Amino acid sequence: MNILALDTATDILSMALQTAKGIWYTEIDGGLHHSERLIPLVDALLAQAQCPREDLELLCCMEGPGSFTGLRIGFATVKGFALALGIPYIAIPTLDCYGWAHRHWPGTVVPLIDAKKHSVFTALYQGGTPISAYLDIEISHLAELLRGTPQPYLFTGPDAPRFYEGEANIIGGTNCYLDPGARKGKARELLEIAQKRYTLNPRGDDPQKGPRYLRKSDAELAKEGNHEGPIGRSGGDA
């Protein structure tokens, strides 16, 4: 099956293409410049695999949380392709892709995406399955969230390197590990999960579906006169 997966949720742009001949992958860790880079990279990947756009059968993107702008670009691209080609698309929660990547970890996997305002987007995983809700949580509350969960802890995700040392000191460094590939894109995992989802729902996602932000945008919060908001708020730009 010819599947194209686009990971635009963070400042690491990655994409994976699967055909009968194999899997092709590319990524750029170059900041949030996805709008100008995405389509040329898609065309280059398709050309490398000798797979015309018209031969694609399924598209997938990150559902969120993540960058407000990045998620919108991903959704707009796959929806546009899906409409033009008459094929389905599937959006997968961003944090699930990080949990799935480390499904064989013996303890708890903790993906971290910077949510600004001293907060992170996170969820906890064991065996590739979430054991918590998707959260927008202050980094100072992370140790409390982990209390009572199976050790050791693996911190992953694009912003794990930034927060790891401080959290490891609080929790206990002997039980904490930093994923050496924390800043790797997750288009491969996105493709794998979407393909599994497709077998259960060949029609794909509703065309009206949109990103899962977890926090309202700064403009929305300013309008409400509430810049902090509760844990679990939806909307916003990471």
N, C-alpha and C positions, 0 to 999 in steps of 0.2 A: 504493500500500500504506500502511495506517495503522500507523505505528511511533512508539512512545514511548520516549525515551532519558532515563535519569536518571543524572546525574553527582553522586554524593555522596562522592567519594573524598577531598576536601579541605574546607577551610572555605568554599569557594566552591560553593554549591549551584546547579546549572544543569540545565535540562531542555529537550528539543527534541521537537516533535511534527510528524510528516510525514503529510499526507493528500493526496488527489488535488487539493486546492485550494491547497496550498502548504506552507510550513514555518513553524511558530510556535516562538518561543524565549523563555526567561526565565531570569534568574539573580539570585542574591542573594549579595553578598560580606559576610556578616554573622556569621561564626564558626560553630562546630559546634553549630547548633541545628536540625539537619535533621529530627529526630523530630517536632517540633511544626509545622514548616513544609511538609514534603514533600507530604502528601496534600492540604491546601488549595491548594497551588500546582498540583498535578496537575489537580485539579478545575477550577481557574480557567483553566488552559491548554486543557483539553478543551472547556470552555464557550466560550472565545474562538474556537476552531476549529469549534465546533458539531459536535463529534465525541463521541458517547456512549462510555463505557468499553466497552460491548458491541461497538463497531465496531472496536476495536483488533485488530490482526493479529499484531504482534510487539512484544516488550518487550526493552529492553537496559539494562545497567548496567555500571559499572566493576568490573573483576575485582580490581583492586589492582595495585601497592601503594597505600597511602594510610592514612587514618585507620581504625583498627580498628573504631571505632563507626560511622563513616560508611559503610564498606563493608558492614557487617552490615545497616544500615538499607536500603541500596540493594538488596542481595540479597533481604532479607525482603519488601520491597515488590514487586519484580518477580515473585518466586516466588509470592507471594500472589495477585497479579493474574493471573498465568499459570494457576495452578491454578483460580481461580474462573472464568476466561473460556475455559479450554481452549485456550490458545494457547502458542506457544513463547517462550522467552527466550534471549538470548545475552549473555554477559559478555565484555568486551574489556579486555585489559591497559591500565591507566591510562596508562602511559608511551607506549604506541603511539599514543594519541590526540593527545598533544603532538607526537610525531614526524610523524604524518600531517598535522597542521595546517600544518607547514612543509616539506612534501615537495618544494617547489621551491627551497629554500635551497641555494646552491651548495656549501656546505661541510658541517660536522657540526653537527647539532642536539643540544643538551644539556638535556633537561628535568630540573628539580630540584624534589624534594618533600622538605621537612624531615623527617628521621627521628629528630630529637632526638639527644642524646648526641654532638654534633658530627659527625653523619653525615647523608647524604642518600640518598634512593632515586633512582636514575638509570639510564639506558641511553643509548647513542649511536645516532644515526640519520642515514642518508643517503638521500635520495629517498623518505622516508617509511618506510623499511625499517630494522629494528634491525641494527646491526653489532656489538653486544655483548650480553652477558647482561643480565638485569634485576638490578641491584645495590643492595645496602645497603652504602655505602662511606663511610669517613671523608672529610670535606670536604678534608682536607689531602692526600689521595691522588688528588684529581680531576685535577690537572695531569699526574700520571704516567699516568693512564688515557687522557688525550687525546694523549699523545705519539705522533707518527707518523700521526695521523688528519688527514684533509683540512681545511684552513682555508678560509674563516673559520669561527669558532664562533658559534653563536647559542644564548644561554642563555635558556630559557623555563621555564614552570611557575610555580606559585603562590609558590614561595620563591626563585626566581631573583633578584629584586631584592635580597634580603637578602644573598646570597652573591656577586653578580656583581662588585662592585668589587674585593674581595680576590682573587678568582680571575683577573680580568683583569690585575691588577698582576703576578701570578705568571707567567701564560702569555705576556703581552705584549698590551697594550691595543689595538694597531692591528689585531689579528686577532680580537678579541672584540666581540660586540654583544649588547645586552640587548633582548629582544623587548618592544616597548612595550605589547603586550597580554598580557604574561606571566601576569597574574592573571585572565585571562578563563577562564570555564568551558569545558569541552570536550564538552558534550552534542551539539553538531552533528557533530563528528568521530566521536564514539561512534556516533551514528546511521548515519553514512556507512559506517563500517567494519562495523558489525553487519549492515547491509543487504547488503553484499558477501559477508559470511560466510554469511548466510541462503541466498543463491543456491547455495552449495555444500553446505549442510546445513539443509534446510527444517525438520528436526525440532528444531533448536535444541540447547541444551546439556542435559546430564544434570541432572535435578532434584536430584541429590545434590551437584552442584558447589558449591563454596564459594569465599570470597575467597582471593586470593593476597596474603599479608601481607609476605613476605620477612624478617620478624623475629618471634621469639617474643614474647609479651606480657611485661611486666615481672613479672607474677605467676609466669609459667612460668620466667623466668630466675632469679628469686629462689629458687624451689623447687629449681632445679638448682645454685644457688650460683654462677651465672655471669652477671654483669651486662653483660659486654662482648660475647662471642660472636664468631664469625668473620664475615667478609664473606660475604654471600649467605644468611645465616640466614633462616628463614621464620617469620612470625607477627608480632604486635605492633601497637601503636598509634602512628601518626605524630603 
